Amino acid sequence: MKVSENMNYIKIFNQIIDENPIAFKVLLFLIEQSDEKNISDCSYLLLDGALNISVPTAVRAVKLLEEMKLITIIKTETHHTCEIEASICRFFKG
């Protein structure tokens, strides 16, 4: 990974922290829980329980991450998962 690419991520992460610090916490949790295809369970109730945040807070955090195009929500009738931007996962997971 190039230094300039790393600096881009640092700017993105700082922007998230400035706008909604919980969203950064959510992003880290989703990355940690993601599989080899960068897919993670994105249930608001899961985030509520795992991160000790309210459902409305989880909704706002996920919405910001989605707006920043760091995650893509995959909705089914009964479940929400998300695909995390592959390069972001590589940044953290190597």
Order of alpha helices (4+ residues) and beta strands (2+ residues): alpha-alpha-beta-alpha-alpha-beta-beta-alpha
